[in-house]
Structure formats: structure tokens, C-alpha cells
Amino acid sequence: MDDTYSNRPTSPNSNKTTIESMMNENMKHIEQIAVVFEFI
């Protein structure tokens, strides 16, 4: 993932970008949790 979106100054589109970045962070956590569950 490139950081150009998170480094952008605030703009009318920044809210959507923030939501997308939050979704990406959530996906990373979900993948980590899934990996942990594979070991149980």
C-alpha cells in the first residue's frame, strides 16, 4: 500500500480516504487474528 493517501492534506475526499485506511487496518488485524486461529 502506498502512503500518498494518508499523507494528503485534509480535503473533501479525506473522510472517504480515512474510512478506506481504517478498513485496510482492520483487514490487517483480521488477517493476523486468522493466522493466530490457524495455530489453535
N, CA and C of each residue as an Amber inpcrd file, in Angstrom:
protein
   120
   0.8450000  -1.1990000   0.0000000   0.0000000   0.0000000   0.0000000
   0.8850000   1.2570000   0.0000000   0.5140000   2.2440000  -0.7810000
   1.2970000   3.4790000  -0.7440000   0.6620000   4.4500000   0.2450000
   1.5040000   5.3070000   0.8020000   1.0550000   6.2040000   1.8660000
   0.6040000   7.5550000   1.3260000   0.4730000   7.6980000   0.0190000
   0.1200000   9.0050000  -0.5360000  -1.2300000   9.4640000  -0.0210000
  -2.1670000   8.5290000   0.1960000  -3.5000000   8.9250000   0.6580000
  -3.4420000   9.4310000   2.0920000  -2.7360000   8.7230000   2.9670000
  -2.7120000   9.1180000   4.3750000  -1.9010000  10.3930000   4.5740000
  -0.9810000  10.6900000   3.6520000  -0.1520000  11.8840000   3.7930000
  -0.7760000  13.1110000   3.1330000  -1.9310000  12.9330000   2.4880000
  -2.5860000  14.0600000   1.8330000  -3.1320000  15.0470000   2.8460000
  -3.0910000  16.3470000   2.5400000  -3.7620000  17.3150000   3.4210000
  -5.2690000  17.0750000   3.4020000  -5.9380000  17.5700000   4.4180000
  -7.3840000  17.3510000   4.5000000  -8.0860000  18.0070000   3.3180000
  -9.0900000  17.3410000   2.8170000  -9.8300000  17.7890000   1.6380000
 -11.2230000  17.1790000   1.7110000 -12.1390000  17.5580000   0.8270000
 -13.4780000  16.9560000   0.8490000 -13.4390000  15.4300000   0.7490000
 -12.4010000  14.8800000   0.1250000 -12.3070000  13.4360000  -0.0370000
 -11.6000000  12.7620000   1.1350000 -11.0910000  13.5480000   2.0860000
 -10.2780000  12.9550000   3.1470000 -11.0970000  12.0120000   4.0170000
 -12.3980000  12.2920000   4.1650000 -13.2150000  11.4200000   5.0090000
 -13.2870000  10.0230000   4.4070000 -13.5300000   9.9350000   3.1170000
 -13.5740000   8.6360000   2.4410000 -12.2200000   7.9430000   2.5590000
 -11.1530000   8.7140000   2.3790000  -9.8210000   8.1320000   2.4660000
  -9.5770000   7.5870000   3.8650000 -10.0150000   8.3280000   4.8770000
  -9.8350000   7.8660000   6.2510000 -10.5740000   6.5570000   6.4660000
 -11.7910000   6.4710000   5.9610000 -12.5720000   5.2390000   6.1120000
 -11.8590000   4.0920000   5.4060000 -11.3390000   4.3450000   4.2120000
 -10.6490000   3.2840000   3.4750000  -9.4060000   2.8350000   4.2270000
  -8.6480000   3.7850000   4.7870000  -7.4450000   3.4000000   5.5170000
  -7.8090000   2.6170000   6.7730000  -8.9200000   3.0000000   7.4250000
  -9.3750000   2.2440000   8.5930000  -9.7570000   0.8260000   8.1810000
 -10.4250000   0.6920000   7.0410000 -10.7870000  -0.6390000   6.5540000
  -9.5320000  -1.4670000   6.2970000  -8.5120000  -0.8430000   5.7040000
  -7.2670000  -1.5590000   5.4390000  -6.6190000  -2.0000000   6.7400000
  -6.6210000  -1.1240000   7.7550000  -6.0570000  -1.5030000   9.0490000
  -6.8440000  -2.6580000   9.6460000  -8.1740000  -2.6050000   9.5420000
  -8.9970000  -3.6900000  10.0710000  -8.6890000  -4.9950000   9.3550000
  -8.4800000  -4.9480000   8.0430000  -8.1520000  -6.1650000   7.3030000
  -6.8340000  -6.7470000   7.7900000  -5.8530000  -5.8920000   8.0910000
  -4.5770000  -6.3970000   8.6080000  -4.8050000  -7.1220000   9.9220000
  -5.6110000  -6.5330000  10.8060000  -5.8760000  -7.1700000  12.0970000
  -6.6190000  -8.4840000  11.9000000  -7.5750000  -8.5020000  10.9870000
  -8.3360000  -9.7290000  10.7380000  -7.4010000 -10.8190000  10.2280000
  -6.4780000 -10.4750000   9.3430000  -5.5370000 -11.4710000   8.8280000
  -4.6630000 -11.9970000   9.9520000  -4.2170000 -11.1180000  10.8520000
  -3.3890000 -11.5580000  11.9740000  -4.1800000 -12.4910000  12.8760000
  -5.4320000 -12.1460000  13.1540000  -6.2740000 -12.9950000  14.0010000
  -6.4800000 -14.3500000  13.3250000  -6.7140000 -14.3440000  12.0200000
  -6.9200000 -15.6010000  11.2930000  -5.6790000 -16.4780000  11.3930000
  -4.5080000 -15.8790000  11.3000000  -3.2630000 -16.6470000  11.4210000
  -3.1650000 -17.2500000  12.8140000  -3.5180000 -16.4800000  13.8360000
  -3.4750000 -16.9900000  15.2070000  -4.4230000 -18.1740000  15.3550000
  -5.6170000 -18.0670000  14.7960000  -6.5890000 -19.1540000  14.9370000
  -6.1200000 -20.4210000  14.2290000  -5.3130000 -20.2790000  13.1850000
  -4.8210000 -21.4690000  12.4920000  -3.9220000 -22.3000000  13.4050000
  -3.2850000 -21.6590000  14.3760000  -2.3740000 -22.3830000  15.2680000
  -3.1000000 -23.0330000  16.4370000  -4.3580000 -22.6640000  16.6610000
  -5.0840000 -23.2420000  17.7980000  -5.5530000 -24.6510000  17.4410000
